[in-house]
Amino acid sequence: MILSDLLGAAAIDSDGGRVGRVIDARFELTGRTTPATATLRGLIVSPRSAASFLGYERTAASRPVIIDHLLSRMHRGSF
């Protein structure tokens, strides 16, 4: 499966109810080869938005205040 097939897809819970959309994936890089082997460890699901976090949630870099407020509001409740 290709990651782009998952991004934006509906996430369904065990009871068949919709819980949101897949907005990102988390991988673990292992091995000392180039490139390293990537293993999928989880998916990020947002109940309100299909847009990504634009990469700001992964780094210590500060984001502009306007983008911070927008992304915080769009992705509240993400898991």
N, C-alpha and C positions, 0 to 999 in steps of 0.2 A: 504494500500500500504506500502511496505517496502522501507526505504530510499535507500538501495542499488539498487533498481529498477530505481530510479531517477538519481543517480550519474552516470555521463558519457552519459546521454541521451541528444539528440539534443534539443536545445531551439529554438522555432519557434515564430516569431513575429505575429502580427494580420494580416499581409498581406501574411503570409505563407512563408516568407523568413527565412532562418536559421541565427541565431544571435550568436550561439556558443554552448557550452556544459555546462551542470550543473556540477559544481565542488564541491559545498558545500551547506549546509543548515544552516539557523539561526533559533534557537528555543528560546522561552521565557519560563522560568520555573516559575510556579505559584503554590501557595498553600503551606501549612506547613506540608504536609504529606511526608512520606518517602516511595517510591521516589516521588518527586514533579511531578506535571502534566506538560508535555511539549507541547507547542503549536507552530506549524510551523509559522514563521513570514516572511520568505523569502528564496529565493534560490540565490546562487552566480553563475553567468554565466560568462564564459571566452570565448572570441571569438577565442583564439589561441591555448589553451591547455586543455586537459581533466584531467590533473594532479591537485592534490589539492595544497593548500598553505602550507601543512605540519604542520598546526597549528600555524605558526609564525605570522599570521595576527591578531590573537586573543589576544595576550598577549603583555605586555611591554618588554618581554625578547628580548634581541638583538640576532640576528642570525649571523652566520659566514658570512663574507663579500662575499665569493664565492657564498654561497646559496642565499644571499640577491640579488646579481646581477642576478643570474639565475632566481629566482622567479619573480623579478621585470620585467625582459624581457618577460618571459613566460606569465605573467598575466596582461600585460599592456592592458588597455581597459576593464578590468573586471568590472562587475556591479552586 
